[in-house]
Amino acid sequence: MNLRKEDRGAILFVHRTALFERCLNDLRARGGTASLAAKRVDEIIENLTNQEGRSDREKFRFTRKGEYRINKCRKMALGCGHRLVCIQKDCHLVLLYVGSHDDCFRWIERNKGLEYDIDDMTNAVQVVHATETYQNNLPEDVLEEHKFVEAYEAALMSKVDDAVLYKVFSGLCTS
């Protein structure tokens, strides 16, 4: 796709996944700070789809830390502890998930290595999982941290036996 110089870096197409729509509706229904976050998302989408606001990046503040677990992933702080998770590829912005900071963290963790393709003819978004690519492209310090965490979890699990499991789950089951 050839873009005019003034359109480079601008978001021309906004795609919403079905999960994103469900999450947004859930925020609206919850009320309180969640509905405020939903209103902020609506404002962002309106500005992105409005002809005049498409290239106005000052209105959209992405979080300072990038997201290494998903390629081209961007997070946007909505206020009140809520985030918007999206992927930007060229002039396409795919809205993936919206929720509390913790919910977004868990969603990203479950979707490590997520990638997507956009058909240039139809602008259809196809989401694909590529966990192997994710593992191979991590920075060295992150790989080292993963090794430490895996070793720690293995050490903890080696200490778990039937007696410990019985103590933990005894209130859930009756014999």
MODELLER restraints for C-alpha pairs under 7 A, 6 or more apart:
rsr = mdl.restraints
at = mdl.atoms
rsr.add(forms.Gaussian(group=physical.xy_distance, feature=features.Distance(at['CA:9:A'], at['CA:90:A']), mean=6.82, stdev=0.5))
rsr.add(forms.Gaussian(group=physical.xy_distance, feature=features.Distance(at['CA:9:A'], at['CA:91:A']), mean=6.45, stdev=0.5))
rsr.add(forms.Gaussian(group=physical.xy_distance, feature=features.Distance(at['CA:10:A'], at['CA:54:A']), mean=6.26, stdev=0.5))
rsr.add(forms.Gaussian(group=physical.xy_distance, feature=features.Distance(at['CA:10:A'], at['CA:55:A']), mean=4.80, stdev=0.5))
rsr.add(forms.Gaussian(group=physical.xy_distance, feature=features.Distance(at['CA:10:A'], at['CA:91:A']), mean=5.80, stdev=0.5))
rsr.add(forms.Gaussian(group=physical.xy_distance, feature=features.Distance(at['CA:11:A'], at['CA:48:A']), mean=6.95, stdev=0.5))
rsr.add(forms.Gaussian(group=physical.xy_distance, feature=features.Distance(at['CA:11:A'], at['CA:54:A']), mean=5.91, stdev=0.5))
rsr.add(forms.Gaussian(group=physical.xy_distance, feature=features.Distance(at['CA:11:A'], at['CA:55:A']), mean=6.65, stdev=0.5))
rsr.add(forms.Gaussian(group=physical.xy_distance, feature=features.Distance(at['CA:11:A'], at['CA:91:A']), mean=4.49, stdev=0.5))
rsr.add(forms.Gaussian(group=physical.xy_distance, feature=features.Distance(at['CA:11:A'], at['CA:92:A']), mean=5.79, stdev=0.5))
rsr.add(forms.Gaussian(group=physical.xy_distance, feature=features.Distance(at['CA:11:A'], at['CA:93:A']), mean=6.45, stdev=0.5))
rsr.add(forms.Gaussian(group=physical.xy_distance, feature=features.Distance(at['CA:12:A'], at['CA:54:A']), mean=6.66, stdev=0.5))
rsr.add(forms.Gaussian(group=physical.xy_distance, feature=features.Distance(at['CA:12:A'], at['CA:91:A']), mean=5.20, stdev=0.5))
rsr.add(forms.Gaussian(group=physical.xy_distance, feature=features.Distance(at['CA:12:A'], at['CA:92:A']), mean=6.20, stdev=0.5))
rsr.add(forms.Gaussian(group=physical.xy_distance, feature=features.Distance(at['CA:13:A'], at['CA:91:A']), mean=6.30, stdev=0.5))
rsr.add(forms.Gaussian(group=physical.xy_distance, feature=features.Distance(at['CA:13:A'], at['CA:92:A']), mean=4.78, stdev=0.5))
rsr.add(forms.Gaussian(group=physical.xy_distance, feature=features.Distance(at['CA:13:A'], at['CA:93:A']), mean=6.21, stdev=0.5))
rsr.add(forms.Gaussian(group=physical.xy_distance, feature=features.Distance(at['CA:14:A'], at['CA:92:A']), mean=6.01, stdev=0.5))
rsr.add(forms.Gaussian(group=physical.xy_distance, feature=features.Distance(at['CA:14:A'], at['CA:93:A']), mean=4.92, stdev=0.5))
rsr.add(forms.Gaussian(group=physical.xy_distance, feature=features.Distance(at['CA:14:A'], at['CA:94:A']), mean=5.97, stdev=0.5))
rsr.add(forms.Gaussian(group=physical.xy_distance, feature=features.Distance(at['CA:15:A'], at['CA:93:A']), mean=6.12, stdev=0.5))
rsr.add(forms.Gaussian(group=physical.xy_distance, feature=features.Distance(at['CA:15:A'], at['CA:94:A']), mean=4.62, stdev=0.5))
rsr.add(forms.Gaussian(group=physical.xy_distance, feature=features.Distance(at['CA:15:A'], at['CA:95:A']), mean=6.03, stdev=0.5))
rsr.add(forms.Gaussian(group=physical.xy_distance, feature=features.Distance(at['CA:16:A'], at['CA:94:A']), mean=5.91, stdev=0.5))
rsr.add(forms.Gaussian(group=physical.xy_distance, feature=features.Distance(at['CA:16:A'], at['CA:95:A']), mean=4.92, stdev=0.5))
rsr.add(forms.Gaussian(group=physical.xy_distance, feature=features.Distance(at['CA:16:A'], at['CA:96:A']), mean=6.71, stdev=0.5))
rsr.add(forms.Gaussian(group=physical.xy_distance, feature=features.Distance(at['CA:17:A'], at['CA:95:A']), mean=6.33, stdev=0.5))
rsr.add(forms.Gaussian(group=physical.xy_distance, feature=features.Distance(at['CA:17:A'], at['CA:96:A']), mean=5.75, stdev=0.5))
rsr.add(forms.Gaussian(group=physical.xy_distance, feature=features.Distance(at['CA:19:A'], at['CA:96:A']), mean=6.91, stdev=0.5))
rsr.add(forms.Gaussian(group=physical.xy_distance, feature=features.Distance(at['CA:19:A'], at['CA:97:A']), mean=6.64, stdev=0.5))
rsr.add(forms.Gaussian(group=physical.xy_distance, feature=features.Distance(at['CA:20:A'], at['CA:95:A']), mean=6.40, stdev=0.5))
rsr.add(forms.Gaussian(group=physical.xy_distance, feature=features.Distance(at['CA:20:A'], at['CA:96:A']), mean=5.20, stdev=0.5))
rsr.add(forms.Gaussian(group=physical.xy_distance, feature=features.Distance(at['CA:20:A'], at['CA:97:A']), mean=4.61, stdev=0.5))
rsr.add(forms.Gaussian(group=physical.xy_distance, feature=features.Distance(at['CA:20:A'], at['CA:98:A']), mean=6.26, stdev=0.5))
rsr.add(forms.Gaussian(group=physical.xy_distance, feature=features.Distance(at['CA:23:A'], at['CA:97:A']), mean=6.74, stdev=0.5))
rsr.add(forms.Gaussian(group=physical.xy_distance, feature=features.Distance(at['CA:23:A'], at['CA:98:A']), mean=5.91, stdev=0.5))
rsr.add(forms.Gaussian(group=physical.xy_distance, feature=features.Distance(at['CA:23:A'], at['CA:99:A']), mean=6.73, stdev=0.5))
rsr.add(forms.Gaussian(group=physical.xy_distance, feature=features.Distance(at['CA:24:A'], at['CA:38:A']), mean=6.04, stdev=0.5))
rsr.add(forms.Gaussian(group=physical.xy_distance, feature=features.Distance(at['CA:24:A'], at['CA:98:A']), mean=6.36, stdev=0.5))
rsr.add(forms.Gaussian(group=physical.xy_distance, feature=features.Distance(at['CA:27:A'], at['CA:34:A']), mean=4.95, stdev=0.5))
rsr.add(forms.Gaussian(group=physical.xy_distance, feature=features.Distance(at['CA:27:A'], at['CA:35:A']), mean=5.38, stdev=0.5))
rsr.add(forms.Gaussian(group=physical.xy_distance, feature=features.Distance(at['CA:27:A'], at['CA:38:A']), mean=5.85, stdev=0.5))
rsr.add(forms.Gaussian(group=physical.xy_distance, feature=features.Distance(at['CA:28:A'], at['CA:34:A']), mean=6.61, stdev=0.5))
rsr.add(forms.Gaussian(group=physical.xy_distance, feature=features.Distance(at['CA:28:A'], at['CA:35:A']), mean=4.49, stdev=0.5))
rsr.add(forms.Gaussian(group=physical.xy_distance, feature=features.Distance(at['CA:28:A'], at['CA:38:A']), mean=5.79, stdev=0.5))
rsr.add(forms.Gaussian(group=physical.xy_distance, feature=features.Distance(at['CA:33:A'], at['CA:80:A']), mean=6.04, stdev=0.5))
rsr.add(forms.Gaussian(group=physical.xy_distance, feature=features.Distance(at['CA:37:A'], at['CA:78:A']), mean=5.63, stdev=0.5))
rsr.add(forms.Gaussian(group=physical.xy_distance, feature=features.Distance(at['CA:37:A'], at['CA:79:A']), mean=6.63, stdev=0.5))
rsr.add(forms.Gaussian(group=physical.xy_distance, feature=features.Distance(at['CA:37:A'], at['CA:82:A']), mean=6.42, stdev=0.5))
rsr.add(forms.Gaussian(group=physical.xy_distance, feature=features.Distance(at['CA:40:A'], at['CA:78:A']), mean=6.42, stdev=0.5))
rsr.add(forms.Gaussian(group=physical.xy_distance, feature=features.Distance(at['CA:47:A'], at['CA:53:A']), mean=4.99, stdev=0.5))
rsr.add(forms.Gaussian(group=physical.xy_distance, feature=features.Distance(at['CA:47:A'], at['CA:54:A']), mean=6.51, stdev=0.5))
rsr.add(forms.Gaussian(group=physical.xy_distance, feature=features.Distance(at['CA:48:A'], at['CA:54:A']), mean=4.78, stdev=0.5))
rsr.add(forms.Gaussian(group=physical.xy_distance, feature=features.Distance(at['CA:61:A'], at['CA:76:A']), mean=6.06, stdev=0.5))
rsr.add(forms.Gaussian(group=physical.xy_distance, feature=features.Distance(at['CA:61:A'], at['CA:77:A']), mean=7.00, stdev=0.5))
rsr.add(forms.Gaussian(group=physical.xy_distance, feature=features.Distance(at['CA:62:A'], at['CA:74:A']), mean=6.55, stdev=0.5))
rsr.add(forms.Gaussian(group=physical.xy_distance, feature=features.Distance(at['CA:62:A'], at['CA:75:A']), mean=5.57, stdev=0.5))
rsr.add(forms.Gaussian(group=physical.xy_distance, feature=features.Distance(at['CA:62:A'], at['CA:76:A']), mean=4.25, stdev=0.5))
rsr.add(forms.Gaussian(group=physical.xy_distance, feature=features.Distance(at['CA:62:A'], at['CA:77:A']), mean=6.43, stdev=0.5))
rsr.add(forms.Gaussian(group=physical.xy_distance, feature=features.Distance(at['CA:63:A'], at['CA:75:A']), mean=5.64, stdev=0.5))
rsr.add(forms.Gaussian(group=physical.xy_distance, feature=features.Distance(at['CA:63:A'], at['CA:76:A']), mean=5.42, stdev=0.5))
rsr.add(forms.Gaussian(group=physical.xy_distance, feature=features.Distance(at['CA:63:A'], at['CA:77:A']), mean=6.01, stdev=0.5))
rsr.add(forms.Gaussian(group=physical.xy_distance, feature=features.Distance(at['CA:66:A'], at['CA:74:A']), mean=6.42, stdev=0.5))
rsr.add(forms.Gaussian(group=physical.xy_distance, feature=features.Distance(at['CA:67:A'], at['CA:73:A']), mean=5.73, stdev=0.5))
rsr.add(forms.Gaussian(group=physical.xy_distance, feature=features.Distance(at['CA:67:A'], at['CA:74:A']), mean=6.45, stdev=0.5))
rsr.add(forms.Gaussian(group=physical.xy_distance, feature=features.Distance(at['CA:69:A'], at['CA:112:A']), mean=5.08, stdev=0.5))
rsr.add(forms.Gaussian(group=physical.xy_distance, feature=features.Distance(at['CA:69:A'], at['CA:113:A']), mean=6.04, stdev=0.5))
rsr.add(forms.Gaussian(group=physical.xy_distance, feature=features.Distance(at['CA:69:A'], at['CA:134:A']), mean=6.77, stdev=0.5))
rsr.add(forms.Gaussian(group=physical.xy_distance, feature=features.Distance(at['CA:70:A'], at['CA:112:A']), mean=5.61, stdev=0.5))
rsr.add(forms.Gaussian(group=physical.xy_distance, feature=features.Distance(at['CA:70:A'], at['CA:113:A']), mean=5.00, stdev=0.5))
rsr.add(forms.Gaussian(group=physical.xy_distance, feature=features.Distance(at['CA:70:A'], at['CA:114:A']), mean=5.53, stdev=0.5))
rsr.add(forms.Gaussian(group=physical.xy_distance, feature=features.Distance(at['CA:71:A'], at['CA:113:A']), mean=6.81, stdev=0.5))
rsr.add(forms.Gaussian(group=physical.xy_distance, feature=features.Distance(at['CA:71:A'], at['CA:115:A']), mean=6.64, stdev=0.5))
rsr.add(forms.Gaussian(group=physical.xy_distance, feature=features.Distance(at['CA:72:A'], at['CA:87:A']), mean=5.47, stdev=0.5))
rsr.add(forms.Gaussian(group=physical.xy_distance, feature=features.Distance(at['CA:72:A'], at['CA:88:A']), mean=5.91, stdev=0.5))
rsr.add(forms.Gaussian(group=physical.xy_distance, feature=features.Distance(at['CA:72:A'], at['CA:89:A']), mean=6.91, stdev=0.5))
rsr.add(forms.Gaussian(group=physical.xy_distance, feature=features.Distance(at['CA:73:A'], at['CA:86:A']), mean=5.73, stdev=0.5))
rsr.add(forms.Gaussian(group=physical.xy_distance, feature=features.Distance(at['CA:73:A'], at['CA:87:A']), mean=4.40, stdev=0.5))
rsr.add(forms.Gaussian(group=physical.xy_distance, feature=features.Distance(at['CA:73:A'], at['CA:88:A']), mean=6.67, stdev=0.5))
rsr.add(forms.Gaussian(group=physical.xy_distance, feature=features.Distance(at['CA:74:A'], at['CA:85:A']), mean=5.98, stdev=0.5))
rsr.add(forms.Gaussian(group=physical.xy_distance, feature=features.Distance(at['CA:74:A'], at['CA:86:A']), mean=5.36, stdev=0.5))
rsr.add(forms.Gaussian(group=physical.xy_distance, feature=features.Distance(at['CA:74:A'], at['CA:87:A']), mean=5.83, stdev=0.5))
rsr.add(forms.Gaussian(group=physical.xy_distance, feature=features.Distance(at['CA:75:A'], at['CA:83:A']), mean=6.40, stdev=0.5))
rsr.add(forms.Gaussian(group=physical.xy_distance, feature=features.Distance(at['CA:75:A'], at['CA:84:A']), mean=5.54, stdev=0.5))
rsr.add(forms.Gaussian(group=physical.xy_distance, feature=features.Distance(at['CA:75:A'], at['CA:85:A']), mean=4.65, stdev=0.5))
rsr.add(forms.Gaussian(group=physical.xy_distance, feature=features.Distance(at['CA:75:A'], at['CA:86:A']), mean=6.36, stdev=0.5))
rsr.add(forms.Gaussian(group=physical.xy_distance, feature=features.Distance(at['CA:76:A'], at['CA:83:A']), mean=5.48, stdev=0.5))
rsr.add(forms.Gaussian(group=physical.xy_distance, feature=features.Distance(at['CA:76:A'], at['CA:84:A']), mean=4.99, stdev=0.5))
rsr.add(forms.Gaussian(group=physical.xy_distance, feature=features.Distance(at['CA:76:A'], at['CA:85:A']), mean=6.55, stdev=0.5))
rsr.add(forms.Gaussian(group=physical.xy_distance, feature=features.Distance(at['CA:77:A'], at['CA:83:A']), mean=4.76, stdev=0.5))
rsr.add(forms.Gaussian(group=physical.xy_distance, feature=features.Distance(at['CA:77:A'], at['CA:84:A']), mean=6.59, stdev=0.5))
rsr.add(forms.Gaussian(group=physical.xy_distance, feature=features.Distance(at['CA:78:A'], at['CA:84:A']), mean=6.91, stdev=0.5))
rsr.add(forms.Gaussian(group=physical.xy_distance, feature=features.Distance(at['CA:81:A'], at['CA:100:A']), mean=5.72, stdev=0.5))
rsr.add(forms.Gaussian(group=physical.xy_distance, feature=features.Distance(at['CA:81:A'], at['CA:101:A']), mean=5.56, stdev=0.5))
rsr.add(forms.Gaussian(group=physical.xy_distance, feature=features.Distance(at['CA:82:A'], at['CA:99:A']), mean=5.44, stdev=0.5))
rsr.add(forms.Gaussian(group=physical.xy_distance, feature=features.Distance(at['CA:82:A'], at['CA:100:A']), mean=4.13, stdev=0.5))
rsr.add(forms.Gaussian(group=physical.xy_distance, feature=features.Distance(at['CA:82:A'], at['CA:101:A']), mean=5.14, stdev=0.5))
rsr.add(forms.Gaussian(group=physical.xy_distance, feature=features.Distance(at['CA:83:A'], at['CA:98:A']), mean=5.77, stdev=0.5))
rsr.add(forms.Gaussian(group=physical.xy_distance, feature=features.Distance(at['CA:83:A'], at['CA:99:A']), mean=5.73, stdev=0.5))
rsr.add(forms.Gaussian(group=physical.xy_distance, feature=features.Distance(at['CA:83:A'], at['CA:100:A']), mean=6.01, stdev=0.5))
rsr.add(forms.Gaussian(group=physical.xy_distance, feature=features.Distance(at['CA:83:A'], at['CA:101:A']), mean=5.69, stdev=0.5))
rsr.add(forms.Gaussian(group=physical.xy_distance, feature=features.Distance(at['CA:83:A'], at['CA:104:A']), mean=6.70, stdev=0.5))
rsr.add(forms.Gaussian(group=physical.xy_distance, feature=features.Distance(at['CA:84:A'], at['CA:97:A']), mean=6.03, stdev=0.5))
rsr.add(forms.Gaussian(group=physical.xy_distance, feature=features.Distance(at['CA:84:A'], at['CA:98:A']), mean=4.47, stdev=0.5))
rsr.add(forms.Gaussian(group=physical.xy_distance, feature=features.Distance(at['CA:84:A'], at['CA:99:A']), mean=6.81, stdev=0.5))
rsr.add(forms.Gaussian(group=physical.xy_distance, feature=features.Distance(at['CA:85:A'], at['CA:95:A']), mean=6.40, stdev=0.5))
rsr.add(forms.Gaussian(group=physical.xy_distance, feature=features.Distance(at['CA:85:A'], at['CA:96:A']), mean=5.64, stdev=0.5))
rsr.add(forms.Gaussian(group=physical.xy_distance, feature=features.Distance(at['CA:85:A'], at['CA:97:A']), mean=5.07, stdev=0.5))
rsr.add(forms.Gaussian(group=physical.xy_distance, feature=features.Distance(at['CA:85:A'], at['CA:98:A']), mean=6.06, stdev=0.5))
rsr.add(forms.Gaussian(group=physical.xy_distance, feature=features.Distance(at['CA:86:A'], at['CA:93:A']), mean=6.70, stdev=0.5))
rsr.add(forms.Gaussian(group=physical.xy_distance, feature=features.Distance(at['CA:86:A'], at['CA:94:A']), mean=5.40, stdev=0.5))
rsr.add(forms.Gaussian(group=physical.xy_distance, feature=features.Distance(at['CA:86:A'], at['CA:95:A']), mean=4.48, stdev=0.5))
rsr.add(forms.Gaussian(group=physical.xy_distance, feature=features.Distance(at['CA:86:A'], at['CA:96:A']), mean=5.12, stdev=0.5))
rsr.add(forms.Gaussian(group=physical.xy_distance, feature=features.Distance(at['CA:86:A'], at['CA:97:A']), mean=6.93, stdev=0.5))
rsr.add(forms.Gaussian(group=physical.xy_distance, feature=features.Distance(at['CA:87:A'], at['CA:93:A']), mean=5.79, stdev=0.5))
rsr.add(forms.Gaussian(group=physical.xy_distance, feature=features.Distance(at['CA:87:A'], at['CA:94:A']), mean=5.19, stdev=0.5))
rsr.add(forms.Gaussian(group=physical.xy_distance, feature=features.Distance(at['CA:87:A'], at['CA:95:A']), mean=6.78, stdev=0.5))
rsr.add(forms.Gaussian(group=physical.xy_distance, feature=features.Distance(at['CA:88:A'], at['CA:94:A']), mean=6.35, stdev=0.5))
rsr.add(forms.Gaussian(group=physical.xy_distance, feature=features.Distance(at['CA:98:A'], at['CA:104:A']), mean=6.78, stdev=0.5))
rsr.add(forms.Gaussian(group=physical.xy_distance, feature=features.Distance(at['CA:112:A'], at['CA:131:A']), mean=6.27, stdev=0.5))
rsr.add(forms.Gaussian(group=physical.xy_distance, feature=features.Distance(at['CA:112:A'], at['CA:134:A']), mean=6.75, stdev=0.5))
rsr.add(forms.Gaussian(group=physical.xy_distance, feature=features.Distance(at['CA:113:A'], at['CA:129:A']), mean=5.99, stdev=0.5))
rsr.add(forms.Gaussian(group=physical.xy_distance, feature=features.Distance(at['CA:113:A'], at['CA:130:A']), mean=4.98, stdev=0.5))
rsr.add(forms.Gaussian(group=physical.xy_distance, feature=features.Distance(at['CA:113:A'], at['CA:131:A']), mean=4.54, stdev=0.5))
rsr.add(forms.Gaussian(group=physical.xy_distance, feature=features.Distance(at['CA:113:A'], at['CA:133:A']), mean=6.57, stdev=0.5))
rsr.add(forms.Gaussian(group=physical.xy_distance, feature=features.Distance(at['CA:113:A'], at['CA:134:A']), mean=4.49, stdev=0.5))
rsr.add(forms.Gaussian(group=physical.xy_distance, feature=features.Distance(at['CA:114:A'], at['CA:128:A']), mean=6.13, stdev=0.5))
rsr.add(forms.Gaussian(group=physical.xy_distance, feature=features.Distance(at['CA:114:A'], at['CA:129:A']), mean=4.56, stdev=0.5))
rsr.add(forms.Gaussian(group=physical.xy_distance, feature=features.Distance(at['CA:114:A'], at['CA:130:A']), mean=5.83, stdev=0.5))
rsr.add(forms.Gaussian(group=physical.xy_distance, feature=features.Distance(at['CA:115:A'], at['CA:127:A']), mean=6.02, stdev=0.5))
rsr.add(forms.Gaussian(group=physical.xy_distance, feature=features.Distance(at['CA:115:A'], at['CA:128:A']), mean=5.24, stdev=0.5))
rsr.add(forms.Gaussian(group=physical.xy_distance, feature=features.Distance(at['CA:115:A'], at['CA:129:A']), mean=5.80, stdev=0.5))
rsr.add(forms.Gaussian(group=physical.xy_distance, feature=features.Distance(at['CA:115:A'], at['CA:130:A']), mean=6.47, stdev=0.5))
rsr.add(forms.Gaussian(group=physical.xy_distance, feature=features.Distance(at['CA:116:A'], at['CA:125:A']), mean=6.81, stdev=0.5))
rsr.add(forms.Gaussian(group=physical.xy_distance, feature=features.Distance(at['CA:116:A'], at['CA:126:A']), mean=5.49, stdev=0.5))
rsr.add(forms.Gaussian(group=physical.xy_distance, feature=features.Distance(at['CA:116:A'], at['CA:127:A']), mean=4.21, stdev=0.5))
rsr.add(forms.Gaussian(group=physical.xy_distance, feature=features.Distance(at['CA:116:A'], at['CA:128:A']), mean=5.37, stdev=0.5))
rsr.add(forms.Gaussian(group=physical.xy_distance, feature=features.Distance(at['CA:117:A'], at['CA:125:A']), mean=5.91, stdev=0.5))
rsr.add(forms.Gaussian(group=physical.xy_distance, feature=features.Distance(at['CA:117:A'], at['CA:126:A']), mean=5.22, stdev=0.5))
rsr.add(forms.Gaussian(group=physical.xy_distance, feature=features.Distance(at['CA:117:A'], at['CA:127:A']), mean=6.47, stdev=0.5))
rsr.add(forms.Gaussian(group=physical.xy_distance, feature=features.Distance(at['CA:118:A'], at['CA:124:A']), mean=5.58, stdev=0.5))
rsr.add(forms.Gaussian(group=physical.xy_distance, feature=features.Distance(at['CA:118:A'], at['CA:125:A']), mean=4.66, stdev=0.5))
rsr.add(forms.Gaussian(group=physical.xy_distance, feature=features.Distance(at['CA:118:A'], at['CA:126:A']), mean=6.25, stdev=0.5))
rsr.add(forms.Gaussian(group=physical.xy_distance, feature=features.Distance(at['CA:119:A'], at['CA:125:A']), mean=6.71, stdev=0.5))
